[in-house]
Amino acid sequence: MNQGGRKMNNDTRKLVDIAVLSAIAVVLYMFEIPVFPPLKIDLSDLPVLVGTYAMGAGSGILIAFLKNLVHAFTISENPSIIGELANFGYGVFVLLPILHYRKTNKIASLIGGIIFTAILMHCFNAWVTFPLYGMPSENKHQILLKVFLPVNIIKAGVLYLVFTLIKPYLDRRNR
């Protein structure tokens, strides 16, 4: 097969992988566990992490975007897309440490990733989602610290733990 045919085959494979991981993410998004209303924990960002690890940040961001786009127009019971915007932000923030996962100490990378994700989501919620929801700004940091921060830390910890457990399979598949 010529070089151009191989490139097209690889591009097609990558598109199929992104589509499959996006579909898995949408299905996982349907199994949300309520923690503190309106906050829920789900594993829908796991395919984002897998896609990022296997294909790079662009693919992971695309998976996060497609997952939230499909969720917003088909599954979500909320007429506003603010929740999907927050989930997309979380998906992007949680994938960033995976880019350094191969190059550094794995445990330090994951702990740093949990902290990094929690800090970025704290800022994102304070300056983007809270104002969009029209939440009062006087108690915002107390709510963020007492409710949102622990949920973001727990969700990132669970995602990175499950990712670490399936990573050996990903490494075998990519050989």
C-alpha positions as CSV (number, residue, x, y, z in Angstrom):
1,M,0.0,0.0,0.0
2,N,1.3,3.5,-0.8
3,Q,2.2,6.1,1.9
4,G,-1.0,8.1,1.2
5,G,-3.2,5.0,1.7
6,R,-1.5,4.3,5.1
7,K,-2.1,7.9,6.2
8,M,-5.7,7.8,5.2
9,N,-6.1,4.5,7.0
10,N,-4.5,6.0,10.2
11,D,-6.7,9.1,10.0
12,T,-9.8,6.9,9.6
13,R,-8.8,4.8,12.5
14,K,-8.2,7.9,14.7
15,L,-11.7,9.3,13.7
16,V,-13.3,5.9,14.6
17,D,-11.5,5.8,17.9
18,I,-12.6,9.3,18.8
19,A,-16.2,8.5,17.8
20,V,-16.2,5.2,19.8
21,L,-14.7,6.9,22.9
22,S,-17.2,9.8,22.6
23,A,-20.1,7.3,22.5
24,I,-18.7,5.5,25.5
25,A,-18.4,8.8,27.3
26,V,-22.0,9.7,26.5
27,V,-23.2,6.3,27.9
28,L,-21.0,6.8,31.1
29,Y,-22.5,10.3,31.4
30,M,-25.9,8.7,31.9
31,F,-24.8,7.0,35.1
32,E,-24.4,10.0,37.3
33,I,-24.2,9.6,41.1
34,P,-25.7,12.6,42.9
35,V,-23.4,13.9,45.6
36,F,-24.6,17.4,46.6
37,P,-27.4,18.8,44.5
38,P,-26.8,19.8,41.7
39,L,-23.3,18.2,41.8
40,K,-23.0,14.6,40.4
41,I,-20.0,12.3,39.9
42,D,-19.7,10.2,36.8
43,L,-16.9,8.4,34.8
44,S,-17.7,10.1,31.5
45,D,-14.2,11.7,31.5
46,L,-12.5,8.4,31.6
47,P,-12.7,8.0,27.7
48,V,-11.3,11.6,27.5
49,L,-8.3,10.4,29.5
50,V,-7.9,7.3,27.4
51,G,-8.2,9.3,24.2
52,T,-5.6,11.8,25.4
53,Y,-3.2,9.1,26.5
54,A,-3.5,7.2,23.2
55,M,-3.9,10.0,20.7
56,G,-3.0,13.3,22.3
57,A,-4.6,16.4,23.8
58,G,-6.5,17.4,20.6
59,S,-8.3,14.1,20.5
60,G,-9.1,14.2,24.2
61,I,-10.6,17.7,23.9
62,L,-12.6,16.6,20.9
63,I,-14.0,13.7,22.9
64,A,-14.9,16.0,25.8
65,F,-16.6,18.4,23.4
66,L,-18.6,15.7,21.5
67,K,-19.7,14.1,24.8
68,N,-21.1,17.3,26.1
69,L,-22.7,18.3,22.8
70,V,-24.5,15.0,22.5
71,H,-25.5,15.2,26.2
72,A,-26.8,18.8,25.9
73,F,-29.1,18.0,23.0
74,T,-30.3,14.5,23.8
75,I,-30.0,13.5,27.5
76,S,-29.8,16.6,29.6
77,E,-33.0,17.6,31.4
78,N,-31.6,21.1,32.0
79,P,-32.5,23.6,29.3
80,S,-29.3,25.5,30.1
81,I,-26.0,24.3,28.8
82,I,-24.0,25.7,31.7
83,G,-23.6,22.2,33.3
84,E,-22.2,20.9,30.0
85,L,-19.9,23.9,29.8
86,A,-18.6,23.2,33.3
87,N,-18.2,19.5,32.5
88,F,-16.3,20.3,29.3
89,G,-14.0,22.6,31.3
90,Y,-13.5,19.8,33.8
91,G,-12.7,17.3,31.0
92,V,-10.1,19.7,29.6
93,F,-8.5,20.3,33.0
94,V,-8.4,16.7,34.0
95,L,-6.7,15.6,30.7
96,L,-3.8,18.0,31.0
97,P,-1.8,16.0,33.6
98,I,-2.1,12.9,31.4
99,L,0.1,14.6,28.8
100,H,2.9,14.5,31.4
101,Y,2.0,11.1,32.8
102,R,4.5,9.2,30.7
103,K,7.4,11.6,31.4
104,T,7.3,11.9,35.2
105,N,6.8,9.9,38.4
106,K,3.4,8.4,38.0
107,I,2.2,8.9,41.5
108,A,3.4,12.5,41.7
109,S,1.8,13.2,38.3
110,L,-1.6,11.9,39.5
111,I,-1.5,13.7,42.8
112,G,-0.4,16.9,41.0
113,G,-3.1,16.3,38.5
114,I,-5.8,16.1,41.2
115,I,-4.6,19.3,42.8
116,F,-4.2,21.0,39.4
117,T,-7.7,20.0,38.3
118,A,-9.2,21.1,41.6
119,I,-7.6,24.5,41.4
120,L,-8.5,25.2,37.8
121,M,-12.1,24.1,38.4
122,H,-12.3,26.3,41.5
123,C,-11.3,29.3,39.3
124,F,-13.5,28.2,36.4
125,N,-16.5,27.8,38.7
126,A,-15.8,31.1,40.5
127,W,-15.4,33.2,37.4
128,V,-17.5,31.4,34.7
129,T,-20.2,29.0,36.0
130,F,-21.3,30.8,39.1
131,P,-21.9,34.1,37.3
132,L,-23.6,32.2,34.4
133,Y,-26.0,30.6,37.0
134,G,-26.5,34.0,38.6
135,M,-25.2,32.7,42.0
136,P,-24.5,35.4,44.6
137,S,-20.9,36.3,44.9
138,E,-20.8,36.9,48.6
139,N,-20.8,33.2,49.6
140,K,-19.2,31.9,46.5
141,H,-15.8,31.0,47.9
142,Q,-17.3,29.3,51.0
143,I,-19.6,27.2,48.7
144,L,-16.7,26.4,46.4
145,L,-14.4,25.3,49.2
146,K,-16.9,23.3,51.2
147,V,-18.9,21.7,48.4
148,F,-17.3,21.9,45.0
149,L,-13.7,21.4,45.9
150,P,-14.2,18.1,47.7
151,V,-16.4,16.8,44.8
152,N,-13.8,17.8,42.2
153,I,-11.0,16.2,44.2
154,I,-13.0,13.0,44.7
155,K,-14.0,12.8,41.0
156,A,-10.4,13.4,39.8
157,G,-9.1,10.9,42.2
158,V,-11.5,8.2,41.0
159,L,-10.9,9.0,37.4
160,Y,-7.1,8.8,37.8
161,L,-7.4,5.6,39.8
162,V,-9.5,3.9,37.2
163,F,-7.2,5.2,34.5
164,T,-4.1,3.8,36.3
165,L,-5.8,0.4,36.5
166,I,-6.6,0.3,32.8
167,K,-3.3,1.8,31.7
168,P,-1.4,-1.5,31.4
169,Y,-4.1,-2.6,28.8
170,L,-3.6,0.6,26.9
171,D,0.1,0.2,26.8
172,R,-0.2,-3.4,25.5
173,R,-2.7,-2.2,22.8
174,N,-0.4,0.6,21.6
175,R,2.7,-1.6,21.2
